[in-house]
Amino acid sequence: MKTFRYQLKRYLRGNKVTCPQCGKPRCFTLYVDTLTGKDCPPQYGICDHRNSCGYHKYPTDSAPNPP
């Protein structure tokens, strides 16, 4: 089975943060570095609002941050 370096943080009550694109609170899940166990910087993650926001950035993406 393939293991990935970065995985979405497992959901626990209160660990979702504000989305950097839409600004809605408690709807953004961060990525975790599985080698270190630490959270990735706050721009890396996925928003729960896929239809209205659609923000998703994987830690190895080299594209600039969205506006």
QUIJO-V464751 format. One record per residue. N is the residue number from 1. PHI is phi in radians with two decimals (999 if undefined). PSI is psi in whole degrees, 0 to 359 (999 if undefined). OMEGA is omega as a letter, one per 30 degrees, with the letter a starting at -180 (999 if undefined). Layout:
BEGIN
N_PHI_PSI_OMEGA + N_PHI_PSI_OMEGA
END
This chain:
BEGIN
1_999_135_a + 2_-1.41_134_l + 3_-1.88_141_a + 4_-1.79_149_l + 5_-1.21_322_a + 6_-2.05_134_l + 7_-2.35_154_l + 8_-1.16_143_a + 9_-1.12_134_l + 10_-1.11_137_a + 11_-1.24_125_l + 12_-2.32_147_a + 13_-0.95_125_l + 14_1.59_4_a + 15_-1.72_1_l + 16_-1.48_147_a + 17_-2.11_180_l + 18_-1.29_136_l + 19_-1.22_132_a + 20_-1.22_341_a + 21_-1.67_305_a + 22_-1.57_342_l + 23_1.37_6_l + 24_-1.35_135_a + 25_-1.34_153_l + 26_0.93_41_l + 27_-2.36_8_a + 28_-2.06_124_l + 29_-1.77_126_a + 30_-1.46_159_l + 31_-1.55_152_l + 32_-2.10_137_l + 33_-1.39_116_a + 34_-1.27_342_l + 35_-1.34_320_a + 36_-1.76_337_a + 37_1.41_5_a + 38_-1.71_154_l + 39_-1.17_146_l + 40_-1.32_166_l + 41_-0.95_156_a + 42_-1.14_350_l + 43_-1.48_352_a + 44_-1.77_114_l + 45_2.94_198_a + 46_-2.44_139_l + 47_-1.55_142_l + 48_-1.20_337_a + 49_-1.55_76_a + 50_-1.16_325_a + 51_-1.40_317_a + 52_-1.54_327_a + 53_-1.90_298_l + 54_1.32_12_a + 55_-1.21_130_l + 56_-2.70_122_l + 57_-2.37_121_l + 58_-1.50_144_a + 59_-0.99_336_a + 60_-1.60_359_l + 61_-1.10_133_l + 62_-1.77_3_l + 63_-1.20_149_l + 64_-1.16_160_l + 65_-1.09_143_l + 66_-1.18_158_a + 67_-1.12_999_999
END
